[in-house]
Amino acid sequence: MLLGLAGVMPPEDITVIANTGDDIELLGLRVCPDLDTVTYTLAGVINQETGWGLAGDTFQFLKGLVLLGDPAWFNLGDRDLATHVYRTDQLRRGHSLTEVAEHIRRAFEVRTKILPMCDAYTPTRVVTDEGEMHFQEYFVRRRCEPRVREIRFEGIETSQPAAGVLDAIVEADAVIVCPSNPFISIGPILAVPGIRESLRQTRATVVAITPIIGGRALKGPAADMLRDLGHEVSARGVAALYQDFLDVFILDETDAKIALEIRALKLQVVEVNTVMNTLADKERLARSALDACKLSHNV
């Protein structure tokens, strides 16, 4: 979605507020999967097959860990390690995560502004029927197999939005909530004190794109999490989670039958094809999202 947006408008006019709840400390390194995936994607160096890491990367370091007896359940490519080593060193020197992310995106010649949701380390913890674990253990090591009972964001109550985050929301012409998991991708951002309130107060049109089509998630555990956490497994269930700050909800055209139910939440609804298989698909959806922003007199 973001790649499509950068293809239909000036990339420098976009500010990304990235989830850092996925961040994890591994082997003494701070790994920030979402920040890095956004950066690598916009730089055109992402591994297209996996959706993470660098294209053409090797894994000799990881093989060495396995030889030494480390289970190495989290893949870290050899060139990708440079990013994590640099970030960790800069954080230890006293630089903020925002400052480090800015340096990394400039090094990769990315024109779009990329901001972490906050500078504090606030890892997502998943309480499952097998106990509590870091999100990455649930997602990568256990492949989303355990049933989810609760999701919490460690230390989020005392965190603050990273520098520039609130200004980006308040001063935006439009805010787009991408079709990501509402609990583990969007949820951590909304949990940072002040962000949800800024979304309510901004004069910009706030648009969200459904991650659920026909009661299913095309990718990831969003549908299972809606079910396990007691929400309706549908696009309407997602819209209800954002109802307090949302203006427009983009619904997949195959779910047109529930459009009236979503409008009953006092939201404007746009019905389009939201499936993204190609760059052309991503750009088409991005244009639809920008057009949806024009539904409000604020833009």
Secondary structure, 3 states (H helix, E strand, C coil): CHHHHHHHCCHHHCEEEECCCCCEEECCEEECHHHHHHHHHHHCCECCCCCCCECCCCCHHHHHHHHCCCCCCCCCCHHHHHHHHHHHHHHHCCCCHHHHHHHHHHHCCCCCEEEECECCCCCEEEEECCEEEEHHHHHHHCCCCCCEEEEEECCHHHCCECCCHHHHHHCCCEEEECCCCCCCCCHHHHHCCCHHHHHHHCCCEEEEECCEECCEECCCCHHHHHHHCCCCCCHHHHHHHHCCCCCEEEEEHHHHHHHHHHHCCCCEEEEECCCCCCHHHHHHHHHHHHHHHCCCCCC
